[in-house]
Amino acid sequence: MHTYQVDVPAATPEDDPVVQRVKLSAGILSRLLVFFPPGCADLAHAVVFYQDHQIEPWNRDGSFHWDDYVFDIECYHEIIAPDTDVTIRAWNLDTSYSHGLTFGFQVTQPPEVTTEGLLQRMLQAFVGG
């Protein structure tokens, strides 16, 4: 699990967010954790991008925001090469306090595809079992 802390100053606007680059190994991003500590009061927001596309949350006009909560998301995003541009973009509607958000990224390796394994799965599909 790769973990990152993102500190979001008070009054950080959505159109000029804090941008934190995330270094992940190549593989499948299979789990994402986003922790909003007590005090965020639904005012700190965050989204995750891969290259130039928002990947979490899926709805493009949405963002993660909560108070004293951990979003624990099972997902499937292929990270083609290490150090590819994965970024966290965060903003803060709170005009008085900054907030620290914690992110966890779990990258797994896809199973190796072999001719033998593929043939076994095809045989099982045809004969059942």
N, CA, C and O atoms as a GROMACS GRO file, in nm:
protein
  516
    1MET      N    1   0.086  -0.118   0.000
    1MET     CA    2   0.000   0.000   0.000
    1MET      C    3   0.090   0.123   0.000
    1MET      O    4   0.178   0.137   0.085
    2HIS      N    5   0.067   0.211  -0.095
    2HIS     CA    6   0.136   0.340  -0.100
    2HIS      C    7   0.048   0.440  -0.025
    2HIS      O    8  -0.072   0.448  -0.052
    3THR      N    9   0.104   0.517   0.067
    3THR     CA   10   0.025   0.615   0.140
    3THR      C   11   0.082   0.755   0.118
    3THR      O   12   0.203   0.774   0.105
    4TYR      N   13  -0.009   0.850   0.113
    4TYR     CA   14   0.027   0.990   0.092
    4TYR      C   15  -0.058   1.079   0.181
    4TYR      O   16  -0.178   1.053   0.200
    5GLN      N   17   0.003   1.182   0.234
    5GLN     CA   18  -0.066   1.284   0.313
    5GLN      C   19  -0.075   1.409   0.226
    5GLN      O   20   0.025   1.452   0.167
    6VAL      N   21  -0.194   1.467   0.218
    6VAL     CA   22  -0.213   1.590   0.143
    6VAL      C   23  -0.265   1.695   0.238
    6VAL      O   24  -0.374   1.680   0.295
    7ASP      N   25  -0.189   1.802   0.256
    7ASP     CA   26  -0.232   1.913   0.341
    7ASP      C   27  -0.297   2.018   0.254
    7ASP      O   28  -0.236   2.068   0.158
    8VAL      N   29  -0.421   2.053   0.287
    8VAL     CA   30  -0.498   2.147   0.207
    8VAL      C   31  -0.521   2.273   0.290
    8VAL      O   32  -0.597   2.271   0.386
    9PRO      N   33  -0.457   2.384   0.253
    9PRO     CA   34  -0.473   2.508   0.328
    9PRO      C   35  -0.617   2.559   0.326
    9PRO      O   36  -0.695   2.526   0.237
   10ALA      N   37  -0.649   2.639   0.425
   10ALA     CA   38  -0.782   2.702   0.430
   10ALA      C   39  -0.804   2.783   0.303
   10ALA      O   40  -0.710   2.840   0.247
   11ALA      N   41  -0.928   2.786   0.259
   11ALA     CA   42  -0.972   2.868   0.145
   11ALA      C   43  -0.899   2.834   0.015
   11ALA      O   44  -0.870   2.923  -0.065
   12THR      N   45  -0.869   2.705  -0.006
   12THR     CA   46  -0.810   2.662  -0.134
   12THR      C   47  -0.926   2.637  -0.230
   12THR      O   48  -1.006   2.547  -0.208
   13PRO      N   49  -0.935   2.716  -0.338
   13PRO     CA   50  -1.050   2.703  -0.427
   13PRO      C   51  -1.042   2.580  -0.518
   13PRO      O   52  -0.934   2.530  -0.547
   14GLU      N   53  -1.157   2.534  -0.561
   14GLU     CA   54  -1.165   2.418  -0.650
   14GLU      C   55  -1.094   2.445  -0.782
   14GLU      O   56  -1.037   2.353  -0.841
   15ASP      N   57  -1.096   2.568  -0.830
   15ASP     CA   58  -1.033   2.599  -0.959
   15ASP      C   59  -0.882   2.622  -0.948
   15ASP      O   60  -0.816   2.648  -1.048
   16ASP      N   61  -0.828   2.614  -0.826
   16ASP     CA   62  -0.683   2.622  -0.804
   16ASP      C   63  -0.646   2.528  -0.690
   16ASP      O   64  -0.599   2.572  -0.585
   17PRO      N   65  -0.667   2.396  -0.710
   17PRO     CA   66  -0.649   2.300  -0.602
   17PRO      C   67  -0.503   2.272  -0.569
   17PRO      O   68  -0.413   2.306  -0.646
   18VAL      N   69  -0.482   2.209  -0.454
   18VAL     CA   70  -0.352   2.150  -0.422
   18VAL      C   71  -0.341   2.027  -0.512
   18VAL      O   72  -0.434   1.947  -0.520
   19VAL      N   73  -0.228   2.011  -0.579
   19VAL     CA   74  -0.206   1.896  -0.666
   19VAL      C   75  -0.086   1.819  -0.612
   19VAL      O   76   0.024   1.871  -0.604
   20GLN      N   77  -0.111   1.693  -0.576
   20GLN     CA   78  -0.006   1.605  -0.523
   20GLN      C   79   0.018   1.491  -0.621
   20GLN      O   80  -0.072   1.412  -0.649
   21ARG      N   81   0.138   1.483  -0.674
   21ARG     CA   82   0.172   1.374  -0.765
   21ARG      C   83   0.197   1.248  -0.682
   21ARG      O   84   0.260   1.254  -0.576
   22VAL      N   85   0.148   1.136  -0.731
   22VAL     CA   86   0.158   1.009  -0.662
   22VAL      C   87   0.242   0.914  -0.748
   22VAL      O   88   0.214   0.895  -0.866
   23LYS      N   89   0.345   0.855  -0.688
   23LYS     CA   90   0.429   0.759  -0.760
   23LYS      C   91   0.382   0.618  -0.726
   23LYS      O   92   0.394   0.574  -0.612
   24LEU      N   93   0.329   0.549  -0.826
   24LEU     CA   94   0.283   0.412  -0.807
   24LEU      C   95   0.360   0.320  -0.900
   24LEU      O   96   0.408   0.361  -1.006
   25SER      N   97   0.372   0.194  -0.860
   25SER     CA   98   0.433   0.095  -0.947
   25SER      C   99   0.331   0.056  -1.055
   25SER      O  100   0.211   0.077  -1.038
   26ALA      N  101   0.380   0.001  -1.164
   26ALA     CA  102   0.291  -0.045  -1.270
   26ALA      C  103   0.210  -0.163  -1.218
   26ALA      O  104   0.259  -0.242  -1.138
   27GLY      N  105   0.086  -0.173  -1.262
   27GLY     CA  106  -0.001  -0.282  -1.219
   27GLY      C  107  -0.146  -0.237  -1.221
   27GLY      O  108  -0.184  -0.152  -1.301
   28ILE      N  109  -0.224  -0.295  -1.133
   28ILE     CA  110  -0.366  -0.263  -1.124
   28ILE      C  111  -0.390  -0.189  -0.993
   28ILE      O  112  -0.364  -0.242  -0.885
   29LEU      N  113  -0.439  -0.066  -1.002
   29LEU     CA  114  -0.484   0.004  -0.882
   29LEU      C  115  -0.614  -0.063  -0.841
   29LEU      O  116  -0.718  -0.044  -0.905
   30SER      N  117  -0.609  -0.143  -0.734
   30SER     CA  118  -0.723  -0.227  -0.698
   30SER      C  119  -0.797  -0.179  -0.573
   30SER      O  120  -0.908  -0.224  -0.545
   31ARG      N  121  -0.736  -0.088  -0.499
   31ARG     CA  122  -0.801  -0.038  -0.378
   31ARG      C  123  -0.752   0.104  -0.351
   31ARG      O  124  -0.634   0.135  -0.364
   32LEU      N  125  -0.846   0.188  -0.313
   32LEU     CA  126  -0.816   0.327  -0.280
   32LEU      C  127  -0.879   0.358  -0.145
   32LEU      O  128  -0.997   0.332  -0.123
   33LEU      N  129  -0.799   0.414  -0.056
   33LEU     CA  130  -0.849   0.460   0.074
   33LEU      C  131  -0.834   0.612   0.080
   33LEU      O  132  -0.730   0.666   0.042
   34VAL      N  133  -0.938   0.680   0.126
   34VAL     CA  134  -0.933   0.825   0.143
   34VAL      C  135  -0.987   0.855   0.283
   34VAL      O  136  -1.103   0.829   0.312
   35PHE      N  137  -0.900   0.911   0.369
   35PHE     CA  138  -0.937   0.937   0.508
   35PHE      C  139  -0.957   1.086   0.530
   35PHE      O  140  -0.867   1.168   0.506
   36PHE      N  141  -1.077   1.120   0.577
   36PHE     CA  142  -1.110   1.257   0.618
   36PHE      C  143  -1.117   1.257   0.770
   36PHE      O  144  -1.208   1.197   0.827
   37PRO      N  145  -1.023   1.322   0.838
   37PRO     CA  146  -1.022   1.321   0.984
   37PRO      C  147  -1.136   1.406   1.042
   37PRO      O  148  -1.198   1.484   0.970
   38PRO      N  149  -1.161   1.393   1.172
   38PRO     CA  150  -1.262   1.477   1.236
   38PRO      C  151  -1.226   1.625   1.217
   38PRO      O  152  -1.110   1.664   1.226
   39GLY      N  153  -1.327   1.704   1.191
   39GLY     CA  154  -1.306   1.848   1.174
   39GLY      C  155  -1.316   1.894   1.030
   39GLY      O  156  -1.329   2.013   1.004
   40CYS      N  157  -1.309   1.801   0.935
   40CYS     CA  158  -1.320   1.841   0.793
   40CYS      C  159  -1.460   1.897   0.763
   40CYS      O  160  -1.477   1.980   0.674
   41ALA      N  161  -1.559   1.850   0.838
   41ALA     CA  162  -1.696   1.902   0.831
   41ALA      C  163  -1.749   1.913   0.688
   41ALA      O  164  -1.822   2.007   0.655
   42ASP      N  165  -1.712   1.816   0.604
   42ASP     CA  166  -1.764   1.812   0.467
   42ASP      C  167  -1.714   1.929   0.382
   42ASP      O  168  -1.772   1.958   0.277
   43LEU      N  169  -1.606   1.996   0.426
   43LEU     CA  170  -1.555   2.114   0.356
   43LEU      C  171  -1.431   2.087   0.272
   43LEU      O  172  -1.406   2.158   0.175
   44ALA      N  173  -1.353   1.985   0.308
   44ALA     CA  174  -1.236   1.946   0.230
   44ALA      C  175  -1.281   1.846   0.124
   44ALA      O  176  -1.358   1.754   0.153
   45HIS      N  177  -1.233   1.864   0.001
   45HIS     CA  178  -1.274   1.781  -0.112
   45HIS      C  179  -1.150   1.727  -0.182
   45HIS      O  180  -1.042   1.786  -0.176
   46ALA      N  181  -1.166   1.612  -0.249
   46ALA     CA  182  -1.055   1.554  -0.324
   46ALA      C  183  -1.106   1.467  -0.438
   46ALA      O  184  -1.214   1.408  -0.430
   47VAL      N  185  -1.026   1.460  -0.543
   47VAL     CA  186  -1.048   1.370  -0.656
   47VAL      C  187  -0.914   1.310  -0.696
   47VAL      O  188  -0.808   1.365  -0.662
   48VAL      N  189  -0.918   1.197  -0.767
   48VAL     CA  190  -0.795   1.130  -0.813
   48VAL      C  191  -0.799   1.123  -0.965
   48VAL      O  192  -0.898   1.083  -1.025
   49PHE      N  193  -0.687   1.164  -1.025
   49PHE     CA  194  -0.673   1.163  -1.171
   49PHE      C  195  -0.563   1.065  -1.212
   49PHE      O  196  -0.464   1.047  -1.141
   50TYR      N  197  -0.582   1.003  -1.326
   50TYR     CA  198  -0.478   0.924  -1.393
   50TYR      C  199  -0.459   0.986  -1.530
   50TYR      O  200  -0.554   0.995  -1.608
   51GLN      N  201  -0.338   1.029  -1.557
   51GLN     CA  202  -0.309   1.109  -1.675
   51GLN      C  203  -0.400   1.232  -1.668
   51GLN      O  204  -0.392   1.307  -1.571
   52ASP      N  205  -0.484   1.256  -1.766
   52ASP     CA  206  -0.570   1.375  -1.762
   52ASP      C  207  -0.716   1.341  -1.734
   52ASP      O  208  -0.804   1.423  -1.761
   53HIS      N  209  -0.744   1.222  -1.680
   53HIS     CA  210  -0.881   1.179  -1.660
   53HIS      C  211  -0.910   1.151  -1.513
   53HIS      O  212  -0.831   1.086  -1.445
   54GLN      N  213  -1.022   1.201  -1.465
   54GLN     CA  214  -1.063   1.172  -1.328
   54GLN      C  215  -1.105   1.026  -1.321
   54GLN      O  216  -1.192   0.982  -1.396
   55ILE      N  217  -1.043   0.950  -1.230
   55ILE     CA  218  -1.077   0.809  -1.216
   55ILE      C  219  -1.157   0.779  -1.089
   55ILE      O  220  -1.230   0.680  -1.084
   56GLU      N  221  -1.145   0.862  -0.988
   56GLU     CA  222  -1.222   0.844  -0.865
   56GLU      C  223  -1.256   0.980  -0.807
   56GLU      O  224  -1.167   1.065  -0.800
   57PRO      N  225  -1.377   1.006  -0.767
   57PRO     CA  226  -1.493   0.922  -0.795
   57PRO      C  227  -1.528   0.925  -0.944
   57PRO      O  228  -1.481   1.012  -1.018
   58TRP      N  229  -1.607   0.831  -0.986
   58TRP     CA  230  -1.638   0.817  -1.128
   58TRP      C  231  -1.718   0.933  -1.184
   58TRP      O  232  -1.696   0.974  -1.297
   59ASN      N  233  -1.810   0.987  -1.104
   59ASN     CA  234  -1.889   1.098  -1.156
   59ASN      C  235  -1.802   1.223  -1.163
   59ASN      O  236  -1.747   1.267  -1.062
   60ARG      N  237  -1.791   1.279  -1.280
   60ARG     CA  238  -1.696   1.387  -1.308
   60ARG      C  239  -1.723   1.515  -1.228
   60ARG      O  240  -1.630   1.591  -1.201
   61ASP      N  241  -1.846   1.538  -1.191
   61ASP     CA  242  -1.875   1.658  -1.111
   61ASP      C  243  -1.873   1.626  -0.962
   61ASP      O  244  -1.903   1.714  -0.880
   62GLY      N  245  -1.837   1.504  -0.926
   62GLY     CA  246  -1.833   1.463  -0.785
   62GLY      C  247  -1.695   1.475  -0.725
   62GLY      O  248  -1.596   1.495  -0.795
   63SER      N  249  -1.691   1.463  -0.594
   63SER     CA  250  -1.564   1.463  -0.521
   63SER      C  251  -1.585   1.388  -0.391
   63SER      O  252  -1.698   1.372  -0.345
   64PHE      N  253  -1.475   1.341  -0.334
   64PHE     CA  254  -1.482   1.282  -0.201
   64PHE      C  255  -1.484   1.397  -0.101
   64PHE      O  256  -1.404   1.490  -0.111
   65HIS      N  257  -1.574   1.391  -0.005
   65HIS     CA  258  -1.580   1.489   0.104
   65HIS      C  259  -1.665   1.431   0.215
   65HIS      O  260  -1.771   1.372   0.191
   66TRP      N  261  -1.617   1.448   0.338
   66TRP     CA  262  -1.688   1.392   0.453
   66TRP      C  263  -1.623   1.446   0.578
   66TRP      O  264  -1.541   1.537   0.573
   67ASP      N  265  -1.661   1.388   0.691
   67ASP     CA  266  -1.602   1.424   0.820
   67ASP      C  267  -1.582   1.297   0.900
   67ASP      O  268  -1.677   1.221   0.920
   68ASP      N  269  -1.461   1.273   0.948
   68ASP     CA  270  -1.429   1.155   1.029
   68ASP      C  271  -1.475   1.027   0.959
   68ASP      O  272  -1.554   0.950   1.014
   69TYR      N  273  -1.425   1.006   0.839
   69TYR     CA  274  -1.470   0.893   0.758
   69TYR      C  275  -1.357   0.845   0.669
   69TYR      O  276  -1.273   0.923   0.624
   70VAL      N  277  -1.356   0.713   0.642
   70VAL     CA  278  -1.262   0.654   0.548
   70VAL      C  279  -1.340   0.594   0.432
   70VAL      O  280  -1.421   0.503   0.451
   71PHE      N  281  -1.316   0.645   0.314
   71PHE     CA  282  -1.369   0.582   0.194
   71PHE      C  283  -1.276   0.466   0.162
   71PHE      O  284  -1.155   0.485   0.149
   72ASP      N  285  -1.330   0.346   0.151
   72ASP     CA  286  -1.252   0.226   0.120
   72ASP      C  287  -1.311   0.170  -0.008
   72ASP      O  288  -1.417   0.106  -0.007
   73ILE      N  289  -1.243   0.194  -0.119
   73ILE     CA  290  -1.300   0.168  -0.251
   73ILE      C  291  -1.223   0.058  -0.322
   73ILE      O  292  -1.102   0.068  -0.341
   74GLU      N  293  -1.294  -0.046  -0.361
   74GLU     CA  294  -1.236  -0.148  -0.449
   74GLU      C  295  -1.252  -0.094  -0.591
   74GLU      O  296  -1.360  -0.051  -0.630
   75CYS      N  297  -1.144  -0.097  -0.667
   75CYS     CA  298  -1.149  -0.041  -0.801
   75CYS      C  299  -1.060  -0.122  -0.894
   75CYS      O  300  -0.992  -0.215  -0.851
   76TYR      N  301  -1.062  -0.086  -1.020
   76TYR     CA  302  -0.977  -0.153  -1.119
   76TYR      C  303  -0.933  -0.049  -1.221
   76TYR      O  304  -1.006  -0.015  -1.314
   77HIS      N  305  -0.812   0.001  -1.201
   77HIS     CA  306  -0.754   0.098  -1.293
   77HIS      C  307  -0.615   0.050  -1.330
   77HIS      O  308  -0.530   0.031  -1.243
   78GLU      N  309  -0.591   0.030  -1.458
   78GLU     CA  310  -0.461  -0.017  -1.504
   78GLU      C  311  -0.361   0.098  -1.503
   78GLU      O  312  -0.383   0.202  -1.565
   79ILE      N  313  -0.252   0.078  -1.431
   79ILE     CA  314  -0.141   0.172  -1.430
   79ILE      C  315  -0.036   0.112  -1.523
   79ILE      O  316   0.032   0.016  -1.487
   80ILE      N  317  -0.025   0.168  -1.640
   80ILE     CA  318   0.054   0.105  -1.747
   80ILE      C  319   0.203   0.106  -1.719
   80ILE      O  320   0.271   0.006  -1.742
   81ALA      N  321   0.255   0.216  -1.670
   81ALA     CA  322   0.399   0.226  -1.646
   81ALA      C  323   0.422   0.292  -1.510
   81ALA      O  324   0.342   0.375  -1.467
   82PRO      N  325   0.531   0.256  -1.443
   82PRO     CA  326   0.560   0.321  -1.316
   82PRO      C  327   0.582   0.471  -1.336
   82PRO      O  328   0.626   0.516  -1.442
   83ASP      N  329   0.551   0.546  -1.233
   83ASP     CA  330   0.567   0.691  -1.232
   83ASP      C  331   0.483   0.762  -1.338
   83ASP      O  332   0.513   0.875  -1.377
   84THR      N  333   0.377   0.697  -1.384
   84THR     CA  334   0.282   0.763  -1.472
   84THR      C  335   0.204   0.864  -1.389
   84THR      O  336   0.193   0.849  -1.267
   85ASP      N  337   0.152   0.964  -1.452
   85ASP     CA  338   0.088   1.073  -1.380
   85ASP      C  339  -0.043   1.031  -1.311
   85ASP      O  340  -0.150   1.031  -1.373
   86VAL      N  341  -0.032   0.997  -1.184
   86VAL     CA  342  -0.149   0.981  -1.097
   86VAL      C  343  -0.141   1.099  -1.002
   86VAL      O  344  -0.038   1.122  -0.938
   87THR      N  345  -0.249   1.175  -0.992
   87THR     CA  346  -0.248   1.293  -0.907
   87THR      C  347  -0.372   1.299  -0.820
   87THR      O  348  -0.480   1.254  -0.857
   88ILE      N  349  -0.352   1.356  -0.703
   88ILE     CA  350  -0.461   1.390  -0.613
   88ILE      C  351  -0.482   1.539  -0.628
   88ILE      O  352  -0.385   1.616  -0.624
   89ARG      N  353  -0.605   1.582  -0.645
   89ARG     CA  354  -0.639   1.724  -0.650
   89ARG      C  355  -0.735   1.750  -0.536
   89ARG      O  356  -0.840   1.686  -0.526
   90ALA      N  357  -0.699   1.844  -0.450
   90ALA     CA  358  -0.780   1.869  -0.329
   90ALA      C  359  -0.802   2.018  -0.310
   90ALA      O  360  -0.717   2.100  -0.343
   91TRP      N  361  -0.918   2.051  -0.257
   91TRP     CA  362  -0.950   2.190  -0.226
   91TRP      C  363  -1.026   2.196  -0.095
   91TRP      O  364  -1.070   2.094  -0.042
   92ASN      N  365  -1.039   2.315  -0.042
   92ASN     CA  366  -1.092   2.331   0.093
   92ASN      C  367  -1.184   2.454   0.098
   92ASN      O  368  -1.139   2.567   0.078
   93LEU      N  369  -1.310   2.430   0.124
   93LEU     CA  370  -1.407   2.540   0.135
   93LEU      C  371  -1.405   2.605   0.272
   93LEU      O  372  -1.469   2.709   0.293
   94ASP      N  373  -1.332   2.544   0.365
   94ASP     CA  374  -1.319   2.598   0.500
   94ASP      C  375  -1.228   2.722   0.495
   94ASP      O  376  -1.113   2.712   0.455
   95THR      N  377  -1.279   2.836   0.536
   95THR     CA  378  -1.200   2.959   0.529
   95THR      C  379  -1.115   2.981   0.654
   95THR      O  380  -1.034   3.074   0.658
   96SER      N  381  -1.132   2.896   0.756
   96SER     CA  382  -1.059   2.915   0.881
   96SER      C  383  -0.948   2.813   0.906
   96SER      O  384  -0.845   2.848   0.962
   97TYR      N  385  -0.968   2.688   0.865
   97TYR     CA  386  -0.875   2.582   0.901
   97TYR      C  387  -0.826   2.504   0.780
   97TYR      O  388  -0.900   2.482   0.684
   98SER      N  389  -0.700   2.463   0.786
   98SER     CA  390  -0.648   2.371   0.686
   98SER      C  391  -0.683   2.229   0.729
   98SER      O  392  -0.716   2.205   0.846
   99HIS      N  393  -0.676   2.136   0.636
   99HIS     CA  394  -0.711   1.997   0.667
   99HIS      C  395  -0.609   1.904   0.601
   99HIS      O  396  -0.565   1.929   0.489
  100GLY      N  397  -0.573   1.798   0.672
  100GLY     CA  398  -0.482   1.696   0.619
  100GLY      C  399  -0.559   1.572   0.581
  100GLY      O  400  -0.625   1.512   0.666
  101LEU      N  401  -0.552   1.532   0.458
  101LEU     CA  402  -0.620   1.412   0.409
  101LEU      C  403  -0.516   1.304   0.384
  101LEU      O  404  -0.404   1.333   0.340
  102THR      N  405  -0.551   1.180   0.412
  102THR     CA  406  -0.459   1.068   0.393
  102THR      C  407  -0.517   0.975   0.287
  102THR      O  408  -0.635   0.940   0.289
  103PHE      N  409  -0.430   0.935   0.194
  103PHE     CA  410  -0.470   0.847   0.085
  103PHE      C  411  -0.388   0.720   0.088
  103PHE      O  412  -0.268   0.724   0.118
  104GLY      N  413  -0.451   0.609   0.057
  104GLY     CA  414  -0.381   0.482   0.042
  104GLY      C  415  -0.412   0.423  -0.095
  104GLY      O  416  -0.528   0.419  -0.136
  105PHE      N  417  -0.309   0.378  -0.165
  105PHE     CA  418  -0.323   0.320  -0.298
  105PHE      C  419  -0.266   0.179  -0.296
  105PHE      O  420  -0.147   0.161  -0.267
  106GLN      N  421  -0.348   0.080  -0.326
  106GLN     CA  422  -0.300  -0.058  -0.334
  106GLN      C  423  -0.289  -0.097  -0.480
  106GLN      O  424  -0.388  -0.095  -0.554
  107VAL      N  425  -0.169  -0.133  -0.521
  107VAL     CA  426  -0.145  -0.175  -0.659
  107VAL      C  427  -0.111  -0.324  -0.657
  107VAL      O  428  -0.021  -0.367  -0.586
  108THR      N  429  -0.184  -0.401  -0.734
  108THR     CA  430  -0.160  -0.545  -0.743
  108THR      C  431  -0.112  -0.578  -0.884
  108THR      O  432  -0.131  -0.501  -0.978
  109GLN      N  433  -0.049  -0.692  -0.896
  109GLN     CA  434  -0.001  -0.736  -1.026
  109GLN      C  435  -0.105  -0.829  -1.088
  109GLN      O  436  -0.158  -0.917  -1.020
  110PRO      N  437  -0.135  -0.810  -1.216
  110PRO     CA  438  -0.231  -0.900  -1.281
  110PRO      C  439  -0.173  -1.041  -1.290
  110PRO      O  440  -0.052  -1.058  -1.297
  111PRO      N  441  -0.261  -1.142  -1.288
  111PRO     CA  442  -0.209  -1.278  -1.300
  111PRO      C  443  -0.140  -1.298  -1.435
  111PRO      O  444  -0.183  -1.243  -1.537
  112GLU      N  445  -0.035  -1.376  -1.434
  112GLU     CA  446   0.037  -1.404  -1.558
  112GLU      C  447  -0.048  -1.493  -1.647
  112GLU      O  448  -0.101  -1.594  -1.602
  113VAL      N  449  -0.062  -1.455  -1.771
  113VAL     CA  450  -0.140  -1.533  -1.866
  113VAL      C  451  -0.044  -1.623  -1.941
  113VAL      O  452   0.050  -1.577  -2.007
  114THR      N  453  -0.069  -1.755  -1.930
  114THR     CA  454   0.013  -1.852  -2.002
  114THR      C  455  -0.075  -1.930  -2.098
  114THR      O  456  -0.196  -1.938  -2.078
  115THR      N  457  -0.016  -1.986  -2.199
  115THR     CA  458  -0.091  -2.067  -2.295
  115THR      C  459  -0.156  -2.185  -2.224
  115THR      O  460  -0.272  -2.218  -2.250
  116GLU      N  461  -0.081  -2.249  -2.136
  116GLU     CA  462  -0.134  -2.366  -2.063
  116GLU      C  463  -0.254  -2.327  -1.978
  116GLU      O  464  -0.356  -2.396  -1.979
  117GLY      N  465  -0.244  -2.219  -1.905
  117GLY     CA  466  -0.355  -2.174  -1.820
  117GLY      C  467  -0.477  -2.136  -1.902
  117GLY      O  468  -0.590  -2.163  -1.863
  118LEU      N  469  -0.453  -2.072  -2.016
  118LEU     CA  470  -0.563  -2.033  -2.104
  118LEU      C  471  -0.634  -2.156  -2.159
  118LEU      O  472  -0.757  -2.160  -2.163
  119LEU      N  473  -0.557  -2.256  -2.202
  119LEU     CA  474  -0.616  -2.380  -2.253
  119LEU      C  475  -0.695  -2.453  -2.145
  119LEU      O  476  -0.802  -2.508  -2.172
  120GLN      N  477  -0.642  -2.455  -2.022
  120GLN     CA  478  -0.714  -2.519  -1.912
  120GLN      C  479  -0.848  -2.451  -1.886
  120GLN      O  480  -0.949  -2.518  -1.865
  121ARG      N  481  -0.849  -2.320  -1.887
  121ARG     CA  482  -0.974  -2.247  -1.863
  121ARG      C  483  -1.074  -2.270  -1.976
  121ARG      O  484  -1.194  -2.281  -1.952
  122MET      N  485  -1.024  -2.276  -2.101
  122MET     CA  486  -1.112  -2.303  -2.214
  122MET      C  487  -1.171  -2.443  -2.204
  122MET      O  488  -1.290  -2.462  -2.229
  123LEU      N  489  -1.090  -2.541  -2.169
  123LEU     CA  490  -1.136  -2.679  -2.154
  123LEU      C  491  -1.241  -2.687  -2.044
  123LEU      O  492  -1.345  -2.751  -2.061
  124GLN      N  493  -1.217  -2.622  -1.931
  124GLN     CA  494  -1.314  -2.622  -1.821
  124GLN      C  495  -1.445  -2.556  -1.866
  124GLN      O  496  -1.553  -2.601  -1.827
  125ALA      N  497  -1.437  -2.453  -1.946
  125ALA     CA  498  -1.557  -2.387  -1.993
  125ALA      C  499  -1.640  -2.478  -2.086
  125ALA      O  500  -1.763  -2.477  -2.082
  126PHE      N  501  -1.570  -2.556  -2.168
  126PHE     CA  502  -1.640  -2.645  -2.261
  126PHE      C  503  -1.699  -2.767  -2.193
  126PHE      O  504  -1.812  -2.807  -2.225
  127VAL      N  505  -1.627  -2.827  -2.101
  127VAL     CA  506  -1.675  -2.950  -2.038
  127VAL      C  507  -1.746  -2.923  -1.907
  127VAL      O  508  -1.811  -3.011  -1.851
  128GLY      N  509  -1.733  -2.801  -1.858
  128GLY     CA  510  -1.798  -2.766  -1.731
  128GLY      C  511  -1.721  -2.825  -1.614
  128GLY      O  512  -1.685  -2.943  -1.614
  129GLY      N  513  -1.697  -2.745  -1.519
  129GLY     CA  514  -1.632  -2.797  -1.400
  129GLY      C  515  -1.499  -2.743  -1.381
  129GLY      O  516  -1.431  -2.778  -1.285
   0.00000   0.00000   0.00000
